[in-house]
Amino acid sequence: MLRRLKNIASVQMGLAFRSRIEPEADGVAVIQMRNLTEDNKLSHHDLITVKVDDLSDRHLVKRKDLIFRSRGQTTTAAIIDTKIGPAVVAAPLLRIRVTSKHVLPEYLCWFVNQASAQAFLHSRATGTTMTLIGKSALDALEVPLPPLETQKQIVSLADLSNKEQKLMRELAKKKEKLVNGIQMRLATK
């Protein structure tokens, strides 16, 4: 069964800050583009807190919300998988919140990051030098919805694959270090 994203989730533009974000101790955390890692995780340890006037609850992110990079070469989503306290998303990021009980947020995050979904979104992007994927493109994305149990299996398999890739990268680095050490020892004998 295919459902448009707008029928299973809400998409909201991040807050636009009129000037440079200046940290203030007593405020809300701001999730910016730089807080999203290459492997689509939220690095929540270095979030800046700021004072925001006229902030409504609808702007606050929740655990299991998705953060979507709407501008640039990388237009993937990351999921908020830990409780981070009061926080908002800064533009040009978009917040995606699942509204249907028939879809897991982790599954939606996985799907949005798949090549087919990325191709669809990029076909709807605007701009030439700096591409922008708007809310309407996300709303129109058709998402296959298998049963929840199948969604859980897909997410588990994706997690295992990501862990394997991370281990392989670490192993390659250690192997390179070992080979370089052996080569240096041979060169200086």
N, C-alpha and C positions, 0 to 999 in steps of 0.2 A: 504494500500500500504506500503510495506517494502522497505526501502532504507538503504544502508550501510552508516555509519557515514561519511566515506571519501567522499561520493557524496553530502553531505549536509553541511559539515563543514570542516575546516582545523584544523589540530592538530600540535602544535609546542612545542618542548621541551623547558623548561625554561633555562635561562642562567646559565652556570656552572661557579661558582666563585672558583678560584684556592686556595683562602685562606679565612680565617674568614671574614665575612662581617663587615667592620668597618664604622660606620656612618660618613658622611661628609655633611655639611650644604647645599651646592649648588650641587645638583645632582638629580638623579631620585629615586623614591620610589621603594623598592624591596618587592614584595609579597613572603613571605616564608610560609612554612607549618604551623608555629605557628600563622599566621595571619588568618587562617581559623578556624571558630568556630565549635563546636559539631553539631550545627543545620545548617551547610553548608552555613554560611554567611561569608563575608569578613569583618574582623575587621580592617578597614582602618585607624583608629585613631592612631595606634602605628606602622605604617610602617617606617622602617629605610630608610634614603636617602643616596645614595652613588654616587661616581663618577664612570662612566663606560666609558672606552675608546672604540672608534669604534662602537658606538651604532647606529644601523639603525632603521628606523621607523617600520620595520616589527617586531622588538622585543617589541615594546610598546603595552601595553594592552589598550583596549577600553572598554567603558561601554557596558555591555551585553555580554562580553567575559566570558567564563567559565574557572574556574581554577580546574584542576583535580589532586587529590592526587594519584600519581602513585606508591607510595611505602608504605609498612606497612599494618597493619590490616584494617585501614579505607581507602577505595579507592573510595571516593565519589567526586562529583563535587560541586562547589559553583559558584554563578554567581556574577559578579561585577555589582551591581545595583545602584551605585552612581558614579558620576564623581570624579576621584581621582587625576587628573593631570598626568604628565608623570610618568609611572611606568612600571616595568618589572617583569616577573615571574622568580623566582630562581628555578634551578633544585633541586629536582627531580619532581617538579610540571610540569604539561603540560598545555598549553593554548589551549582551543578549541574555535574557532570562527565560528559561523554560516555563511555559504556562500549562502544558499538557501533562497529564499523569501517564500518558502512553509513550513518553520519551525520557530517557536518562540524559542529564546534562553532559555526562562524560561521553556518551555516544554521539550527541549532537556536536560536541567539540571535535571528536574524532572525524565525523563526517565532513564538517566544514573544512577540515585540513586535508581532505583527500584530493587527489589530482582532478577528479571529475568535477567536484564542487568548486575548486579553485579555477578551473577552466571556465566554468559558467560565470563565476563572479568577475573574472578578468574580461570576459566578453561584454560585460555590462559596465565596466569601469569607465570613468571619464578622465580627461586630461591626457597629455602626451608625455611630457617630461616627468611629472609627478602624478602617477595615477591615483585615483580616488574611487573607492567602492562605497557607494552610498547605501543608506537604509533601504531604499526601494529594491536594490539588487539583492540584498540579503533577504528581504521579505519574499521575493519571488523565487528564491532557491527551493527546488523540490527535494525533499528529504525522504528517503525510503524508511519506512517504520516497521521493522520486523518485531516480533513479540519481545517483551522486556527481557526474557531469559536469553534470547539470542543477542540482544543489545549488550547484556552483561558479558556474554562470551566474547563478543567482538572487542569490547573494551579491555577485557583480561588479556586477550591475545595481543592487542596493540601494546599494552603495558609490558608484556613479556618481550615483545620484539624491541621496544625502546630500551629496555634494560640490557638486552643482548647487544644491541648496537653500541651502547655506552661502554659495556665491558670490552667489546672488540676494539673500540677506540683507545681505551686505557691500556689494553694488552699491546696494541701496535706502538703506543708511546714507550712502554717499558721495553719492548723488543728493540726499538730504535736506539734507546739509551744503552742497552746491553751491547748491541752491535757496534755502536760508536765507541764504547769503552774498550771492547776487544780490538777494534781497529787502531785506536790510539796506543794501546799497549804494544801492539805489533809494530807500529810506526816508530815508537821510541825505544825499542829494544836494541 
